[in-house]
Amino acid sequence: MPFINLKTTEELPQEAKDRLASEFCLIAQDCLGKGEAWVMCGFEGGASLNFRGSADSICYVEVKAYGSLSSNGTNAMTGRLTSLLSSEFGISPDRIYVSYFDTPNWGWNGSNF
C-alpha cells in the first residue's frame, strides 16, 4: 500500500492532480507491483520549497510503502516519476527529488497488516 506524496512549487489544478494520480498508480504497479486499489496519492501545489538558494520550480516526492522496496523497483520508479514530472511541469530533472520509506508496520481498516 504505497502512499505517494508530491510537493511542488507549481500550482496543481484538479485536472493535473487527477492526471498525476492515474500516472502514479500505473508507475507504482509497474515498478512496485502495487495495484491501483492500494495506492494513495497526496498533492501539495504552491509549496514553499527552496534548493540551492532558489525557489524556482522544484518537485519533491515521498513514496512510503508497506514491506521492503527493492532497489531495482525504486530506481525504475525514480526514472519514471522524474520523466513524468519534468514533462508535466517543465522542471529540470536535477530539481526533482524522490525519497523512499518502507515499513513493516502499516495500519488499514482498523488493524495492521
C-alpha positions in Angstrom: 0.0 0.0 0.0 2.1 2.9 -1.2 1.4 6.5 -0.3 2.9 8.8 -3.0 3.1 12.4 -1.8 4.0 15.2 -4.2 5.1 18.7 -3.1 5.9 21.2 -5.7 6.3 24.9 -6.1 4.0 24.6 -9.2 0.3 25.2 -8.9 -1.8 22.0 -9.2 -5.3 22.4 -10.6 -7.6 19.4 -10.0 -7.2 18.2 -13.6 -3.4 17.9 -13.0 -3.9 16.1 -9.7 -6.3 13.6 -11.4 -3.9 13.0 -14.3 -0.9 12.6 -12.0 -2.8 10.3 -9.6 -3.5 8.0 -12.6 0.1 8.0 -13.7 1.4 7.5 -10.2 -0.8 4.4 -9.9 0.5 3.0 -13.2 4.1 3.6 -12.1 3.5 2.0 -8.7 2.0 -1.0 -10.4 4.8 -1.4 -12.9 7.7 -0.7 -10.5 6.5 -1.9 -7.1 3.9 -4.4 -8.1 1.2 -2.5 -6.2 -2.2 -2.1 -8.0 -4.4 1.0 -8.1 -6.7 -0.3 -5.4 -3.8 0.0 -2.9 -2.2 3.4 -4.0 -2.9 6.6 -2.2 -1.7 9.9 -3.5 -1.3 13.3 -1.9 -0.7 16.6 -3.6 0.6 20.0 -2.3 0.9 22.6 -5.1 2.3 26.1 -4.5 4.6 24.6 -1.7 7.3 26.7 -0.2 10.5 24.9 -1.3 14.0 26.1 -1.8 17.0 24.4 -3.2 20.5 25.8 -3.9 19.2 29.2 -2.8 16.4 29.3 -5.3 12.6 28.8 -5.1 12.4 28.2 -8.8 10.4 25.2 -9.9 11.0 22.2 -7.6 9.3 18.8 -7.0 9.7 16.6 -4.0 8.1 13.2 -4.0 7.9 10.8 -1.0 7.0 7.2 -1.5 6.0 5.3 1.6 5.2 1.6 1.4 4.4 -1.4 3.4 7.2 -4.1 3.3 10.6 -3.7 1.7 11.2 -1.9 -1.5 13.7 -3.3 -4.0 16.5 -1.1 -5.4 15.6 -2.1 -8.9 11.9 -1.1 -8.3 12.8 2.2 -6.7 15.4 3.0 -9.4 12.9 2.4 -12.2 10.2 4.4 -10.3 12.6 7.4 -9.8 13.3 7.4 -13.5 9.6 7.3 -14.4 8.5 9.8 -11.8 11.3 12.2 -12.9 10.3 11.9 -16.5 6.6 12.4 -15.8 7.1 15.5 -13.6 9.7 17.0 -15.9 7.3 16.7 -18.8 4.3 17.8 -16.8 5.9 21.0 -15.4 9.0 21.6 -17.5 11.1 21.2 -14.4 14.8 20.2 -14.8 15.4 16.7 -13.6 18.1 18.0 -11.2 15.3 19.8 -9.3 13.2 16.8 -8.8 13.8 14.7 -5.7 12.3 11.3 -4.8 12.7 9.6 -1.4 11.6 6.2 -0.3 10.5 4.9 3.1 9.4 1.3 3.7 7.9 0.0 6.9 7.0 -3.4 8.3 4.0 -1.8 10.1 1.1 -0.4 8.1 -2.4 0.2 9.5 -5.6 -0.1 7.5 -9.2 -0.9 8.2 -8.7 -0.8 12.0 -5.6 -3.1 12.2 -2.1 -3.6 11.0 -1.0 -5.9 8.2 
